[in-house]
């Protein structure tokens, strides 16, 4: 009974932290994305991830004591263990191991679980006041020191090199896997060969946003809940295989490329603008387009040198007929 209660609390905490983080981007919250970004608020991100379970179990314990449900408080520190385990399994199940900053994740796990256990042993079990006594001069001093350290560390911006390396390795592994699985469906499908790499970029972004486990769930609820299927997330009225999804997705991209070329016919523009227009027709979300173009840049510069010459004139104004 207690284990189920603690697991339910861990799931609630997991979704709550994701929601808080999603709505805290203005404060520097760093989400796991394919963009290469430096951590602009390392103290905020570390504290939110490591100490949220501590605050959470203290609040839950206080509520349980108030409602005379003392039995539910026993070993409530295990909620932190379940929470970090759930978060780790979630990212591993979605194939994002190469994107994780493992030293930071390990530090969050150790500090978070240790802090939860200490809070349980020294605050929750003794039923002492769960808020500090700010009438005490010593507590005021330590509060000031804590705020100072938070402000000081939050001004230290970590470099983007390690993040870039992780994302490059992830994209390289995804490209190798996807080209092995679907290369025959992509090669020779476009009048311009650079569009093959655009197709891979869309495929990488789509499978990042909809990992294999999500795709399997979509198949299970098709067509009652889900209306898009497979690695390329194409709409379909009937069940289709992953290969058919990629085939239809590339056919759609080719059609969108032709439409984009017609729009610029007789004018001077760049290949980059044509690609942007084609990708926007596939999905008009600005963040999605930016991610596809980011992945495209990494693919052509770091991962697939055989395509590099296809992009020699990518940003050069040229006439399109």
C-alpha positions as CSV (number, residue, x, y, z in Angstrom):
1,X,0.0,0.0,0.0
2,X,2.7,2.5,1.0
3,X,4.8,1.6,-2.0
4,X,1.9,2.3,-4.4
5,X,1.2,5.6,-2.6
6,X,4.9,6.6,-2.9
7,X,5.0,5.6,-6.6
8,X,1.9,7.6,-7.3
9,X,3.5,10.6,-5.6
10,X,6.6,10.1,-7.7
11,X,4.6,10.1,-10.9
12,X,2.7,13.2,-9.7
13,X,6.0,14.9,-8.9
14,X,7.5,13.9,-12.3
15,X,4.6,15.5,-14.3
16,X,4.6,18.5,-11.9
17,X,8.3,19.3,-12.4
18,X,7.9,18.9,-16.2
19,X,5.0,21.4,-16.1
20,X,6.9,23.8,-13.9
21,X,10.0,23.6,-16.1
22,X,8.1,24.1,-19.3
23,X,6.6,27.3,-17.9
24,X,9.9,28.5,-16.4
25,X,11.9,29.1,-19.6
26,X,11.9,32.8,-18.9
27,X,13.9,32.0,-15.7
28,X,16.5,30.0,-17.6
29,X,15.1,26.5,-17.3
30,X,17.0,24.2,-19.7
31,X,14.9,21.6,-21.5
32,X,16.3,18.6,-23.3
33,X,16.2,19.7,-26.9
34,X,18.2,19.2,-30.1
35,X,19.2,22.8,-30.0
36,X,22.7,23.5,-28.7
37,X,22.3,25.9,-25.8
38,X,24.5,26.8,-22.9
39,X,23.0,26.6,-19.4
40,X,22.2,30.2,-18.6
41,X,20.9,29.5,-15.1
42,X,22.8,26.5,-13.7
43,X,21.9,27.1,-10.0
44,X,18.2,27.4,-10.9
45,X,18.3,24.2,-13.0
46,X,20.2,22.2,-10.4
47,X,18.1,23.3,-7.5
48,X,14.8,22.7,-9.4
49,X,15.8,19.2,-10.4
50,X,17.7,18.1,-7.2
51,X,15.7,19.7,-4.4
52,X,12.1,19.6,-5.7
53,X,11.6,16.1,-4.3
54,X,12.6,17.4,-0.9
55,X,10.2,20.3,-0.9
56,X,7.5,18.0,-2.3
57,X,7.8,15.3,0.4
58,X,7.9,17.9,3.2
59,X,4.7,19.4,1.9
60,X,3.0,16.0,1.5
61,X,4.2,15.0,5.0
62,X,2.8,18.2,6.5
63,X,-0.6,17.5,4.8
64,X,-0.6,13.9,6.0
65,X,0.1,15.0,9.6
66,X,-2.7,17.5,9.5
67,X,-5.1,14.9,8.2
68,X,-3.9,12.4,10.8
69,X,-2.7,10.0,8.1
70,X,0.7,9.5,9.9
71,X,1.1,6.0,8.4
72,X,1.5,7.4,4.9
73,X,4.6,9.3,6.0
74,X,6.7,6.2,6.8
75,X,9.7,6.1,4.5
76,X,8.3,8.9,2.4
77,X,11.9,9.8,1.4
78,X,11.7,6.9,-1.1
79,X,9.5,9.1,-3.3
80,X,12.7,10.8,-4.3
81,X,14.3,7.4,-5.2
82,X,11.3,6.5,-7.4
83,X,11.2,10.0,-8.9
84,X,14.8,10.0,-10.0
85,X,14.5,6.4,-11.2
86,X,11.4,7.2,-13.2
87,X,13.1,10.3,-14.8
88,X,16.1,8.2,-15.7
89,X,14.1,5.3,-17.2
90,X,11.9,7.8,-19.1
91,X,14.9,9.3,-20.9
92,X,16.5,5.9,-21.5
93,X,13.3,4.5,-22.9
94,X,13.1,7.4,-25.4
95,X,16.6,6.8,-26.6
96,X,18.0,10.0,-25.2
97,X,21.0,8.6,-23.3
98,X,23.5,10.3,-25.6
99,X,21.8,13.7,-24.9
100,X,22.1,13.5,-21.1
101,X,24.8,15.3,-19.2
102,X,25.6,12.3,-17.0
103,X,27.8,14.1,-14.4
104,X,25.1,16.6,-13.8
105,X,22.3,13.9,-13.8
106,X,24.4,11.8,-11.3
107,X,25.0,14.8,-9.0
108,X,21.3,15.7,-9.0
109,X,20.4,12.1,-8.2
110,X,22.9,11.7,-5.3
111,X,22.2,15.2,-3.8
112,X,18.4,14.9,-4.2
113,X,18.1,11.5,-2.6
114,X,20.5,12.4,0.2
115,X,18.7,15.6,0.9
116,X,15.3,13.8,0.9
117,X,16.6,11.2,3.4
118,X,18.1,13.9,5.7
119,X,14.8,15.9,5.6
120,X,12.9,12.8,6.4
121,X,15.1,11.8,9.3
122,X,15.6,15.3,10.9
123,X,12.5,17.2,9.9
124,X,9.6,14.9,9.0
125,X,10.0,12.1,11.6
126,X,10.6,14.4,14.6
127,X,7.6,16.6,13.5
128,X,9.6,19.7,14.1
129,X,8.4,22.9,12.5
130,X,9.0,22.3,8.8
131,X,9.7,26.0,8.1
132,X,12.8,27.6,9.5
133,X,12.6,30.0,12.5
134,X,13.5,33.3,10.9
135,X,13.4,35.0,14.3
136,X,16.8,33.4,14.9
137,X,19.8,35.5,13.9
138,X,21.7,32.4,12.9
139,X,19.0,31.3,10.5
140,X,18.8,34.8,9.0
141,X,22.6,34.7,8.4
142,X,22.4,31.3,6.7
143,X,19.4,32.4,4.7
144,X,21.4,35.4,3.4
145,X,24.4,33.1,2.7
146,X,22.2,30.7,0.7
147,X,20.7,33.5,-1.3
148,X,24.1,34.9,-2.0
149,X,25.5,31.5,-3.2
150,X,22.4,31.0,-5.4
151,X,22.9,34.4,-7.0
152,X,26.6,33.9,-7.4
153,X,26.4,30.5,-9.0
154,X,23.5,31.5,-11.2
155,X,25.7,34.0,-12.9
156,X,28.2,31.3,-14.0
157,X,27.1,30.2,-17.5
158,X,28.3,26.8,-18.5
159,X,29.8,26.4,-22.0
160,X,28.0,24.9,-24.9
161,X,30.8,22.7,-26.0
162,X,29.8,19.6,-24.0
163,X,26.2,20.1,-25.0
164,X,27.1,20.4,-28.6
165,X,29.2,17.3,-28.5
166,X,26.4,15.2,-26.9
167,X,23.9,16.5,-29.5
168,X,26.3,15.8,-32.4
169,X,26.9,12.2,-31.1
170,X,23.2,11.7,-30.7
171,X,22.4,13.0,-34.2
172,X,25.2,11.0,-35.7
173,X,23.9,7.8,-34.1
174,X,20.4,8.6,-35.3
175,X,21.5,9.3,-38.8
176,X,23.4,6.0,-39.0
177,X,20.4,4.0,-37.7
178,X,17.8,5.7,-39.9
179,X,19.9,5.7,-43.1
180,X,20.5,1.9,-42.5
181,X,16.8,1.3,-42.0
182,X,15.3,3.7,-44.7
183,X,18.2,4.8,-46.9
184,X,16.7,2.9,-49.9
185,X,13.4,4.9,-49.5
186,X,15.2,8.3,-49.5
187,X,18.0,8.0,-52.0
188,X,17.1,9.4,-55.4
189,X,13.7,10.7,-54.4
190,X,14.5,14.4,-55.0
191,X,15.6,16.4,-58.0
192,X,18.2,18.1,-55.7
193,X,20.4,15.7,-53.7
194,X,20.7,18.1,-50.7
195,X,17.0,17.4,-50.1
196,X,17.8,13.9,-49.0
197,X,19.6,15.3,-46.0
198,X,16.6,17.6,-45.4
199,X,14.5,14.4,-45.3
200,X,16.9,12.8,-42.8
201,X,16.7,16.0,-40.7
202,X,12.9,15.8,-40.6
203,X,13.1,12.1,-39.8
204,X,15.5,12.7,-36.9
205,X,13.3,15.5,-35.4
206,X,10.1,13.5,-35.8
207,X,11.6,10.4,-34.1
208,X,13.0,12.6,-31.4
209,X,9.6,14.1,-30.7
210,X,7.8,10.8,-31.2
211,X,10.2,8.0,-30.0
212,X,9.5,4.4,-30.9
213,X,7.5,3.7,-27.7
214,X,5.2,6.7,-28.4
215,X,4.8,5.5,-32.0
216,X,3.7,2.0,-30.7
217,X,1.2,3.7,-28.4
218,X,-0.2,5.7,-31.3
219,X,-0.7,2.5,-33.3
220,X,-2.5,1.0,-30.3
221,X,-5.0,3.8,-30.1
222,X,-5.3,4.4,-33.9
223,X,-7.6,5.7,-35.3
224,X,-9.7,6.6,-32.2
225,X,-7.1,9.0,-30.6
226,X,-4.1,9.1,-33.0
227,X,-4.4,10.1,-36.7
228,X,-0.7,10.2,-37.6
229,X,1.5,7.1,-37.8
230,X,5.1,6.1,-38.1
231,X,8.5,7.7,-38.0
232,X,7.4,10.6,-40.4
233,X,4.1,11.1,-38.5
234,X,2.0,11.1,-41.7
235,X,-1.8,11.2,-41.7
236,X,-3.5,8.0,-42.7
237,X,-7.0,6.5,-42.7
238,X,-5.7,3.0,-42.4
239,X,-2.8,1.4,-40.5
240,X,0.5,1.7,-42.3
241,X,4.0,0.3,-41.7
242,X,7.0,2.3,-40.6
243,X,8.5,2.0,-44.1
244,X,5.2,3.2,-45.7
245,X,5.2,6.2,-43.3
246,X,8.7,7.1,-44.5
247,X,7.8,6.6,-48.1
248,X,4.7,8.8,-47.8
249,X,6.6,11.4,-45.8
250,X,9.3,11.7,-48.5
251,X,6.7,11.9,-51.2
252,X,5.0,14.8,-49.3
253,X,8.4,16.5,-48.8
254,X,9.0,16.2,-52.6
255,X,5.6,17.7,-53.3
256,X,6.3,20.6,-50.9
257,X,9.6,21.2,-52.5
258,X,8.0,21.5,-55.9
259,X,5.4,23.9,-54.5
260,X,8.2,26.0,-52.9
261,X,10.1,26.1,-56.2
262,X,7.0,27.3,-58.1
263,X,6.6,30.1,-55.6
264,X,10.1,31.4,-56.3
265,X,10.1,30.7,-60.0
266,X,11.5,33.6,-62.0
267,X,13.1,35.3,-58.9
268,X,16.4,35.2,-57.2
269,X,16.6,33.5,-53.8
270,X,18.7,30.9,-51.9
271,X,18.5,27.2,-51.5
272,X,18.2,27.8,-47.8
273,X,15.0,29.8,-48.3
274,X,13.5,27.1,-50.6
275,X,14.3,24.5,-48.0
276,X,12.7,26.6,-45.2
277,X,9.6,27.0,-47.3
278,X,9.3,23.3,-48.0
279,X,9.9,22.3,-44.3
280,X,7.3,25.0,-43.3
281,X,4.7,23.3,-45.5
282,X,5.5,20.0,-43.8
283,X,5.0,21.6,-40.3
284,X,4.5,25.3,-39.8
285,X,5.6,25.4,-36.2
286,X,8.5,27.8,-36.0
287,X,10.3,25.8,-33.3
288,X,10.0,22.7,-35.4
289,X,11.4,24.4,-38.5
290,X,14.3,25.8,-36.4
291,X,15.1,22.3,-35.1
292,X,15.0,20.7,-38.6
293,X,17.4,23.4,-39.9
294,X,19.7,23.0,-36.9
295,X,19.9,19.2,-37.4
296,X,20.5,19.8,-41.1
297,X,23.4,22.0,-40.3
298,X,25.0,19.4,-38.0
299,X,24.4,16.6,-40.5
300,X,26.1,18.5,-43.4
301,X,29.0,19.8,-41.3
302,X,29.7,17.1,-38.9
303,X,28.0,13.8,-39.8
304,X,27.5,13.3,-43.6
305,X,30.5,14.9,-45.4
306,X,29.4,13.1,-48.6
307,X,26.6,15.7,-48.9
308,X,28.8,18.7,-48.2
309,X,29.4,19.8,-51.8
310,X,25.6,19.8,-52.3
311,X,25.5,22.8,-50.0
312,X,28.2,24.9,-51.6
313,X,25.7,27.4,-53.0
314,X,23.2,27.0,-50.2
315,X,23.2,30.6,-49.0
316,X,24.0,32.2,-52.4
317,X,21.3,34.2,-54.2
318,X,20.6,32.5,-57.5
319,X,17.8,32.5,-60.1
320,X,15.2,29.7,-59.9
321,X,13.3,28.8,-63.1
